[in-house]
Each structure stands twice: as structure tokens, then as C-alpha cells.
Amino acid sequence: MSKELKNKPLVEAIFEMRWKLQGGPTGPQIDPHYKLFLGRLYDRLLPDYPEHEQLPTANVPDEIAGHIVQHRFRVGAGSWPLIQIGPGIFTVNSATDYSWMPFRKRVIASIDKFYEAHPKVSDLTVSHMILRYIDAVSFDFTKNNVYDFLREYLKMGVSFPDNLFSSTGVEAKPANFTWQTSFNCQSPNGLISIRFATAHKDNTPVLVWETIVETIGKDLPELPVHFCKWLDAAHKITDDWFFKMIEGELERRFSGA
């Protein structure tokens, strides 16, 4: 089970599932079951997610609306967690309310309702499943070197040759920073990616990092039969990486020690 952190740096936890649309490679691609599916899903979500928001993207023509979120279902007005849906895309999102076991239960229940509501499961071909965690930690990258922070607090070595800056008039401290890398993984089959970027949150400079597990195409498990196994494996590796990276000062800070 994931450790609980008093001052967790989590911005958002997201489960996302995408499925193939119908249409030619050069013509419009649509989900022919979407409108009926949306109504049936709404009925099933209403007891737990009574606040429905129709997003401006709901007015986008069907021919170009593929994989664009159009509707949002919340547990309460302006509250988290929430569920989002559009043609070919379904997400479950959590923020400050996040704790792994309730989130796991919520995602599994939402997938059960998803398959119950779909009017023709035989036409449904899932193409992507993604578990993404977005974290942020206060760090003034305008004054300090992000490379030093990564090395000291997250055990990552990133550097450029000193001679790029010597006598060139170029400051060695990055003005901003974006970095991403991906690795093949076997449990679950797919990729695990780490992404870092400097940004601002509530007008405060921060370092944002994302931990993402993605399984696509032929690597996907049989669904919905083996969905729980995939979700648990995706969480296990993201959780393991997160706590190994923050071990030490950041873990003490996030624990409130």
C-alpha cells in the first residue's frame, strides 16, 4: 500500500482510457455510439457524481471532436474527484482528495459502469490506458539552479559542459527547464515516463514532475477482465519510483517531519 504523506506534493492523479474511432485514415473519425453511450453512462454516474458540466468543447463538430473531453461529472459543485468523457476518451481525476485505495476503488467502479453503459462492447477497441501522477514542489528556479536541485533532492544528474558558458556571456543557470525520458517496462507492459518542467503554481515558482505509465495497442490486457491487474501494476511502479526519488529530505518534508 502506498505511504500516506501529510504534505503530499500531488497536483493531480489521472487515469485515462482511449478507444479507437471509426472512419478512414484521411477522413473524419467518429464514435458512432457516443451520444447513446453518454446518456446511458450519465444515468449510472448520477448517484455518485450528481454535478454535470457540459464543457465548451461539447459544441465541437463530431468530425473533429475525437479524443476531446466534452463532459465532466463531479461529486459536488466545483469538487473533486471527477470523471470526464468525450468521443474516444474517458478519465478519472483526483487532486487534494487523493488517497490510493479510494482512488483505486473509484477507478474500478467507473470502469464497471463504463462497460455496463456501452451500447455495443463488441465495437469497442481500447487503444490506450494511462496512469499519470502530476506533482509539484516549491523551487525558485529564477534564483537557483534546477540542476543542483535535481541532483541534491531527486538523485538525478543533469549537466552541460562548463566550456559552453565560460567566456560566452551565457549564464549557466537555466532560465527554464523541460526534460523527459521513457523506459520500457514489463509490469505492466508498456512505457514508464518521467517528465520535469519549471512552472508557476499560484504565482509561486515550482518544479513540476510527472510519472506516467502508458500501455497501448497489442500490449493491453484483456479488458475488462484484467483491468484491476493492470491498474495495480501501474500504481506499484509509479509509487516505487516516486518514493525512491524523494527518499531523504523531500520525503521528510512531505511527511511533515
Stockholm file with secondary structure:
# STOCKHOLM 1.0

chainA/1-257         MSKELKNKPLVEAIFEMRWKLQGGPTGPQIDPHYKLFLGRLYDRLLPDYPEHEQLPTANVPDEIAGHIVQHRFRVGAGSWPLIQIGPGIFTVNSATDYSWMPFRKRVIASIDKFYEAHPKVSDLTVSHMILRYIDAVSFDFTKNNVYDFLREYLKMGVSFPDNLFSSTGVEAKPANFTWQTSFNCQSPNGLISIRFATAHKDNTPVLVWETIVETIGKDLPELPVHFCKWLDAAHKITDDWFFKMIEGELERRFSGA
#=GR chainA/1-257 SS CCCCCTTCCEEEEEEEEEECCBSCSSSCCBCTTHHHHHHHHHHHHTTTCCEEEECGGGGSCGGGCTTCCCEEEESSTTCSSEEEEETTEEEEEESTTCCHHHHHHHHHHHHHHHHHHCSCGGGCCEEEEEEEEEEEEECCTTTSCHHHHHHHHHCCCCCCCGGGTTTTSCCSSCSSCEEEEEEEEETTEEEEEEEEEEEEETTEEEEEEEEEEEEEGGGSCSTTTTHHHHHHHHHHHHHHHHHHHHTTHHHHHHHTC
#=GC SS_cons         CCCCCTTCCEEEEEEEEEECCBSCSSSCCBCTTHHHHHHHHHHHHTTTCCEEEECGGGGSCGGGCTTCCCEEEESSTTCSSEEEEETTEEEEEESTTCCHHHHHHHHHHHHHHHHHHCSCGGGCCEEEEEEEEEEEEECCTTTSCHHHHHHHHHCCCCCCCGGGTTTTSCCSSCSSCEEEEEEEEETTEEEEEEEEEEEEETTEEEEEEEEEEEEEGGGSCSTTTTHHHHHHHHHHHHHHHHHHHHTTHHHHHHHTC
//
